[in-house]
Amino acid sequence: MRLIFCCLCLFLGELCAVQLRLDVHARNAILMNAETGAVLYEKHAHVPVHPASTTKVATALYVLDEKGDLSQPITVSSNALKMKGPKQVLEAAPYWLTSDGTMMGLAKGETLSLEVLLHGMLMVSGNDAANVIAEGVSGSIHQFMQELNQYLQRIGCKNTLFLNPHGLHHPEHVTTAYDLALMMQKAVPIPSFRQIISKRTYRKPKTNKQPEGLIKAFNPMIQPGKYFYSKIVGGKTGFHSAAQNSYVVAAEQDGRTLIAVLLGCTKREERYEDARNLFEAAFGEKKMERVLVRSDELFTKSYAGAKTALAATLASNLEISFYPAEEPEVKAYVHWDSVSLPIRKGQRVGEIRALDSAGRILASSELFARTEVKGTFFFVLKEQFNHIFR
């Protein structure tokens, strides 16, 4: 990382991150740091494609971030359960269900809480639950989709258009790997979302229509077995013939959370292999240290009425640590304190802050006066005069 000193006390860092080098089966993929948004790996990540049931991440995110009340009771309507027949392709609404799609198994007139419905939507990928949620929180599924698309635009998803809340195929229902990563990035910090996607099982309470039942999550990477991966936080799978196999998943190690999005895998198991390989490559990197500004570098500032310019140095090196695939673009600014003459030797006079491209402070170090700075004879005289007649 090369730093260039410019006027206005600005340092600019060149982006030198080296993308992880590995092959994935997915046609479209991305690996993103959930906290910083840094992209460690991407493959056709900005190409619009069909997301299948990973759409449900967006539905859950919007509901939890904007609608809120998990205890809200919602009654299942016949409209939310409407099925598309084999000869109704053209006249069917985009949210109509299909007989071969995954279901929570809801019944018309059944009343459940929003919390229970979210478990059914995220854990077993209930398309019926997604419709019921959308209709219940917004009054109609059409209204929900308008709200959801506006929300996704606000959070930065520029290449997404969703026509239904579940992801069943529609030719115009598209997003990108990058946009899905943004959705997951915003969803993972929400405690209720994180809890649901991490559960292996959930006991669905008795309703007015059905007895108590057990829900088992369909996510092999959190279930004991061949694809179990201990670092997984949770995720959402998806499939239909046009989209192929898709997966949005988060993993964590040493407080560092990463998000993988894998779209267009031909075989189901490829998405789990890709996710594990991406996470292991990233978690296997060793942190690097980089000195941005040394403590012996001199900074100067002129003050009106001073005999000499101020010379200041850092108390310690300004340095950052980062993983190679996440080396940030850095801007470092000098922030001078508001001080009055005389300035004592060793007095704090400011600090330098290193910021990433999103404006987050990566590191800071204080500036201290290297020598004393006194006012001129006339400056001192003026100050005394002002003090007497103040």
N, C-alpha and C positions, 0 to 999 in steps of 0.2 A: 504494500500500500504506500503510494507516494503522496506526500503532502506538499502543497504549494502555498506559500505565504502571499496573500493578496492584500490590497487596500481594504479598509474597513475591518481589518483584523480577522480575516476569514481564511480558514484552511480548507482545502478540498481534497478528498480522498478518492482515488480511483477504485472502481469496483473490480476486485480481483478474485472473487469467489470462483472456485473450480467445481463445476457440477459433478456429482457422483457418477462414476463410470460403471454402468452395468446395463444389461439388456433386460427388458421386461416383455412378457407376452402381450400385455394390454396394448390396444391400438392408441389409446390416449391415456396419459398418466401424469401425475405430479406428486411431489413430496414437498410439504411445506412445514415450516416451523409455526406452531399454533400461536406462539406469543408474538413473534416479530413479523410474521408473514414472509420471511426469507424463503426463497425457492431453492431447494437443494437438488432437485431433479425434475425434469419435465420432458414430455414427449407428446407433441401435438396437443399441448395443454389448452390452447385457445381455439381449437376447432369445435364448432357446435356439433353435438351428437345427441342421440337418445339416451337418457339416463336410467330408464326403467324405475325400479322402486327406490333408488337412491333419492328420488324426488321427495320422499317422505322426510328426509332430513330437513328440507326447506319448510315443509308443512309444520313439523314439530317446532322448528326454530321460530317461525313467525308467531305461532300460537303461544309459546312460552315467553317470548320476548315482548309481545305486544298485547296479548289477550289475558294471560295471567292465571285466573282462578281455576286451580286444578280440581276443586270440589264442585265446580259447576255441573249440575245434572243435565244430561242431554238425552232426548228421546229419539230413537231411531225411526225415521220416516220411510215411507215406501219409495220416495224419490231417491233417497240415498242408497237404496238397495236395487235400483233399477238395472236390469240386465240387458245387454246388447245381444240380439238374436243374430243368427248367421246371415240374414238378409237385411239387416238394419245398419249396415256399415255407413251409408251416406247420411241417413237421417238421425243417427244416434248422436247424443251429446257427448263431448269428449270425456266426461266423467262417468258415463255408464260403465257398469262392471261387465266382466266376461266370466263365463263359467269355468275357464281354466286358470283364472287368476287366484292368488292366495287370499284367504278370507279369515277373519277373526271368528266368523260364525254368528253374526248378530241377527236378531229377529225383529220384525216390524213391531213397533210399540214398546220395545225394550228400553229401559232407562238405565243409563250408566253414567258414572262421573267422567269428566274430561281426563282425569288421571288414569282411569282404567282403560279408556279408549286409546290413550297415547301408548300404554304398554302393549295393547293389541296391535297397534299400527307399527311400532318400531321393533317389537320382539318377534312377531310372527308375520309381519308385513301385511297386515289386514287391509286390503283395498276398501272393504266396506267400512272399516273404522276410520280411514282417511276421509271418506265422503261424509260420514256422520259428524266428524269433528269440524270439517269445513262448514257444513250447513249449520251446525249448532252454534258456532262462535260468531258467524257473520250473517246469519239469516238465510243465505242461499249459497250454493257452491259457486255460482257465477260471481257473486259479490266477493266471496273469499278469494277467488283466483285474481280478480282485479287488485285487491288489497295486497295479496302475496307478491305479485309481479312488481308493484310499486315499491314494496318493502325491499325486495331483492335489488332493485335498481339503486335504492338509497344506500345499501351496504356495499355497493361496488360491483355487482354482478351485471356486467354490460352485455353479455352474450347469452342471456337466459330468457326464455319465454315458456312458461308452464301453463298448460290448458286444463290440467286436472290436478288434484292433490295427492295422487297415488303413483302415477308414472306409467299406467297402462298406455299402450302405444297410440300415439297420434302423430302424423307426419310433421306437424309444426311444434310439437312439444320437445324442446331442445335446451341443452345447457352445455357447458364445457367443464373439463377437469379442473381448470383454474377456478371457475365460479363455484363449483361444488366444494372446493377446498376453502373458499371464503365463507361459505355457509357453515361448514363444519368448524371453521376457526371461531366463528361467533357463537356456535351452539355448544361446543365443548365446555366452556366455562360456566354454563348454566347448570347449577347443581342437579335439578330434576332430570334434565336431558342426560347428563353424565351418568346418573344413577340408573336410569332405565336401560341405556345401551350397554351397561356393564353387567346386567343381571342375566343369569343363566336360566332361572325360572321365576315365575310370578304366579301367586295364587289369586285368580280372578274371583271377586266376591259374588255371592248369589244376587241375582236380580229379580225383577218382577216376572221375568219370562224364562230364566234359565238357572240351574243350580250352580253352586260354586265349582270352579274348574281350575286346572293347572295349565299355565302357559309356559312353553319351553322356547327359548330364543333360538332362532335359526342363524347362528353365527359360529361356525366351527372353530374359530380362533379363540373363543372364550370358553368353549366346551372341552372337556377332557377327550383326548383322541389325537389322531394323526396331525391335525393342523393347529392344535392348541399352542398359544404363544403367550407366555406369562406377562409380557410387557403391554399387552393390549388393554386399552381403556374401554373400547367398544366401537361398534360400527354399524353400518347398514348395507346389506347386500341388495342386489337387484338382478332381474332377468326378464327379458322377453326376446322373441326371435329376432326382431330388428335391432335391438340394443346389444344382444348377447349378454355375457355375464359382467356385472359391474359391482363395485365395492368402494365404499367410503369408510375409512377406518382411522382411528387414532391410537397411538402407543406412547408410552412414557418411560423414561429412564433418567434417574438422578434429577428429577424436577424439570426435565426438558420434554415437552410434548410435541410430537410430530404427527402430521396428517398425511395419509396416502389416499389418493383417488386413482382407481383403476377402472377403465371403461373399455368395453369391446373385447373381453377375453373369450376366446372360442370355447374353452373348457372351463367348467366350474372351478376346478382346483387351481387353475392358473392364477386366479386373483389372490388366493391365499399365499401361494408361492411368491408371487410378485411382491405382496405386502411385506412378507417376512424378509425377503432379500433387500428391499429398500430400507426397512427399519434397521436391519443388522448392519448394512453398509454405513448408515448414518451414525448409529450408536457406537460403531467401532472406531470412529474418528477420534483422534486425540486433540485436545484444545491447544491452540497456539496463542502466544503472547506477542503483542506488537507495541513498541514504543512509538507514540505519535509525536510527542514533543518532549525533549530532554529537559531536565531541571536546570541545566546550565545555559539554556538558550535565553537571550536577553530580549526584553520587551520594553519599549519606551513610549512615553506619553508626555506631551507638553501641556503645561498649565499656565494660564494667564497670570502674570505677575511673579512667576517663579524665576529664580536665578539660573536654574539648570533644568533640563528635562528629567522626568522621572525614569529611572532604570529599575526594572523589576524582573524577578525570576520566579520560577515555580518552586513550591515547597518540595515537590517530588515529581518524578516523571509522569507525564500523562500517557497512560497506556490502556489498552483493551485486550480482552481475551475472546477468542471465537473459535468455532469449528471451521476447518478449511472450506467446506461446502457452503458456509454461511458468512464468509468474510464480508462485512458490511461496507456500504458506501458511507464515508464519514465526512462530516463537516464539523470543524472545531472553531468556536468563537471565543474571542476575548471579551469578558464582561468586566468593565472597570467600575469599581465602587465610587460612590460620590464622597470625595474626601476634600478637606480644606488644608491650606498651607498653614504652618509647615507640616511636611510629611516626615515622620520619624523613620530611621533605618529599622527594618524588620517589621514595619507596619503592614498589615494586609491592605492591598489596594485593588484587589479584584480576583477573578478566577478564569480559568479556561475550561469550557465544557465541550465535550465531543458528543455530537448527535448523529444518529443514523438517519436514513432517508425519510423515516416516518416522524422525525422530530423527537425520538426518545433519547434521553441522556444516557450515554454508554459509560462515561467516566468524566470526572472533573478534578481539577487540582488548583489550589489557591496560589495567587500571585502575591509576593511580598516585596516591599521596597528594598533595593539593594544598597542605597545610600540615602542620606538625608536630603530633603529638598526644601530650601528656604525661599521666602519671598524677597523681592528686591527692596531697597530702602524706601522707595516711593510706595510700594505695595503695603509694607508694614505701616508706614505713616498714614496711609489712607484707611487701613483697618483700625488703627488707634483712633483716628478722627471719627470714624463711623461709630465706634464703640462709645465715645464720649457723648456724642450728640444723638444716640439712639433713643 
